[in-house]
Amino acid sequence: MKSIRLVMAVILFLGIAQAQTIDLGQHIFFNNENEIVLCVDAALVVRKLDSPYVMFMVFMGSKSERNISVHRDDVVMVYKGQEYKMPSVEEWRKEYSGANNDINLYNRLGKESLATSQMRFWQYKWDYDYFPILGAGPLPSDQLSMSGSLGARTKVYFKNPGFQKGDELVIKVKDQKDPEITGFCGVVLEPK
């Protein structure tokens, strides 16, 4: 009985997340329904569905002046009713050698939809990242903070659970001090 309730709750949550998410085009998805405004760029995932680790670029902003801090352990992906946590940086570096290629390809992809979205109202310093590339870019961090007009931008990797074209998933985040402060964004891995 408990497992049936859990499955129903996950299905309901996925439905709500998809209903409240706006598809901005170019595989970029936006949701501002919660205290943490979340935008997920899944363009690289759609192009590399068979990669053992998949990279989403995540942009976060706070709706208020309150300081919000998201720890890496508080970022999860919900896919087919199961929650997935991000791998540790150590595991990711040991098991995956495509990070340089990922960021180079990502930088060549179009971002016009992102530039015209509400995410443009936040400033993003590129000082810290959950998955930094060695020798280039930001410093490693286990938490990212945002407040007022200062947002957070980071690469988010998950071990590929077997994505297929058209799959739906949800990226969820929460404040490390107050788990009631959350953000989530639905994503559809649909090639266009």
C-alpha positions as CSV (number, residue, x, y, z in Angstrom):
1,M,0.0,0.0,0.0
2,K,2.8,2.4,0.9
3,S,4.6,1.7,-2.5
4,I,1.4,2.4,-4.4
5,R,1.0,5.8,-2.6
6,L,4.6,6.6,-3.4
7,V,4.2,5.8,-7.1
8,M,1.0,7.9,-7.2
9,A,2.7,10.8,-5.5
10,V,5.6,10.7,-8.0
11,I,3.2,10.5,-11.0
12,L,1.3,13.5,-9.6
13,F,4.5,15.5,-8.9
14,L,5.7,14.8,-12.5
15,G,2.4,15.9,-13.9
16,I,2.4,19.1,-11.9
17,A,6.1,19.9,-12.7
18,Q,5.4,19.4,-16.4
19,A,2.2,21.6,-16.2
20,Q,4.1,24.5,-14.5
21,T,7.2,24.3,-16.7
22,I,7.5,26.6,-19.8
23,D,9.3,25.2,-22.8
24,L,11.3,28.2,-24.1
25,G,12.5,26.3,-27.2
26,Q,16.1,25.1,-28.0
27,H,15.6,22.4,-25.3
28,I,15.5,25.1,-22.5
29,F,12.9,24.8,-19.8
30,F,11.8,27.3,-17.2
31,N,9.8,27.3,-14.0
32,N,9.2,30.2,-11.6
33,E,6.4,28.7,-9.5
34,N,8.5,28.3,-6.3
35,E,10.9,30.4,-4.3
36,I,13.8,29.1,-6.3
37,V,13.3,30.0,-10.0
38,L,14.9,27.3,-12.1
39,C,15.9,27.1,-15.7
40,V,17.3,23.9,-17.2
41,D,19.2,23.8,-20.5
42,A,19.0,20.2,-21.8
43,A,20.3,20.9,-25.3
44,L,23.5,18.9,-24.7
45,V,21.6,15.9,-23.3
46,V,19.4,15.7,-26.4
47,R,22.5,15.6,-28.6
48,K,24.3,13.0,-26.4
49,L,21.5,10.7,-25.3
50,D,23.9,7.7,-25.3
51,S,26.6,9.4,-23.1
52,P,27.3,7.5,-19.8
53,Y,27.0,10.8,-17.9
54,V,24.7,13.6,-19.1
55,M,25.2,17.3,-18.5
56,F,22.4,19.9,-17.9
57,M,23.2,23.5,-17.5
58,V,21.2,24.8,-14.6
59,F,20.4,28.5,-13.8
60,M,18.8,29.4,-10.4
61,G,17.5,32.6,-9.0
62,S,15.8,33.7,-5.8
63,K,12.4,35.4,-5.9
64,S,13.3,37.4,-2.8
65,E,16.2,39.1,-1.2
66,R,16.6,36.0,1.0
67,N,20.0,34.2,0.7
68,I,19.4,30.7,-0.6
69,S,22.1,28.1,-0.7
70,V,21.7,24.8,-2.7
71,H,24.0,22.0,-1.7
72,R,25.0,19.5,-4.4
73,D,23.3,16.7,-2.4
74,D,20.0,18.7,-2.7
75,V,19.9,18.6,-6.5
76,V,18.1,15.5,-7.8
77,M,16.6,14.2,-11.0
78,V,13.3,12.4,-11.0
79,Y,13.1,10.0,-13.9
80,K,10.5,7.2,-14.4
81,G,9.4,7.5,-10.8
82,Q,12.9,7.2,-9.3
83,E,15.1,10.0,-7.8
84,Y,18.8,10.1,-8.9
85,K,21.4,12.1,-7.1
86,M,24.4,13.6,-8.8
87,P,27.7,11.5,-8.7
88,S,30.5,12.7,-6.6
89,V,33.1,14.8,-8.4
90,E,35.7,12.1,-7.7
91,E,33.5,9.4,-9.4
92,W,32.6,11.7,-12.3
93,R,36.3,12.5,-13.0
94,K,37.4,8.9,-12.7
95,E,34.6,7.4,-14.8
96,Y,33.9,10.1,-17.4
97,S,36.5,11.7,-19.7
98,G,34.1,13.7,-21.9
99,A,33.7,16.9,-19.8
100,N,35.9,19.1,-22.0
101,N,34.1,18.0,-25.1
102,D,30.7,18.6,-23.3
103,I,31.5,22.2,-22.4
104,N,33.0,23.0,-25.9
105,L,29.9,21.6,-27.6
106,Y,27.6,23.3,-25.2
107,N,29.2,26.7,-25.8
108,R,28.5,26.4,-29.5
109,L,24.8,25.7,-29.0
110,G,22.2,28.5,-29.4
111,K,21.1,30.3,-26.3
112,E,18.6,32.8,-27.7
113,S,15.7,31.3,-25.8
114,L,17.6,31.7,-22.5
115,A,18.7,35.3,-23.3
116,T,15.0,36.3,-23.8
117,S,13.7,34.5,-20.7
118,Q,13.2,35.9,-17.2
119,M,16.5,34.4,-16.3
120,R,18.2,37.5,-17.8
121,F,17.1,39.4,-14.7
122,W,19.8,37.7,-12.6
123,Q,23.5,38.1,-12.8
124,Y,25.5,34.9,-12.9
125,K,29.1,34.8,-11.7
126,W,31.0,31.9,-13.0
127,D,33.2,31.5,-10.0
128,Y,32.0,28.2,-8.6
129,D,30.5,25.0,-10.2
130,Y,29.4,21.6,-9.0
131,F,31.5,20.0,-11.8
132,P,34.4,22.2,-12.7
133,I,36.8,21.2,-15.5
134,L,40.3,20.9,-14.3
135,G,42.6,23.7,-15.3
136,A,39.8,25.8,-16.9
137,G,36.8,27.7,-15.6
138,P,35.3,28.0,-12.1
139,L,36.4,26.5,-8.8
140,P,34.7,23.4,-7.4
141,S,32.0,23.9,-4.8
142,D,29.6,21.8,-2.9
143,Q,27.1,24.6,-2.6
144,L,25.9,27.6,-4.6
145,S,24.2,30.6,-3.2
146,M,21.8,33.2,-4.7
147,S,20.1,36.2,-3.4
148,G,18.2,39.2,-4.9
149,S,19.6,39.8,-8.4
150,L,22.5,37.4,-8.0
151,G,21.7,34.0,-9.4
152,A,23.7,30.8,-9.7
153,R,24.8,28.9,-12.8
154,T,26.3,25.4,-12.8
155,K,26.8,22.2,-14.7
156,V,24.8,19.4,-13.3
157,Y,25.7,15.8,-14.2
158,F,23.8,12.6,-13.7
159,K,24.7,9.1,-14.6
160,N,22.6,8.2,-17.6
161,P,19.8,5.9,-16.5
162,G,19.0,5.0,-20.2
163,F,17.4,8.1,-21.7
164,Q,15.4,7.7,-24.9
165,K,14.1,10.4,-27.2
166,G,10.9,11.9,-25.8
167,D,11.6,11.0,-22.2
168,E,10.4,13.3,-19.4
169,L,12.2,14.1,-16.2
170,V,12.2,16.7,-13.4
171,I,15.2,18.5,-11.9
172,K,14.5,19.4,-8.3
173,V,16.6,21.6,-5.9
174,K,16.1,22.8,-2.3
175,D,17.7,25.2,0.1
176,Q,20.1,23.4,2.4
177,K,18.9,25.2,5.5
178,D,15.2,25.3,4.8
179,P,13.9,22.3,2.8
180,E,10.6,24.1,2.3
181,I,12.3,26.5,-0.1
182,T,12.4,24.5,-3.4
183,G,12.5,24.8,-7.1
184,F,11.8,22.3,-9.8
185,C,11.7,22.2,-13.6
186,G,10.3,19.6,-16.0
187,V,12.3,18.6,-19.0
188,V,11.4,16.8,-22.2
189,L,14.2,15.2,-24.2
190,E,12.6,15.7,-27.5
191,P,14.8,16.4,-30.6
192,K,13.6,19.3,-32.7
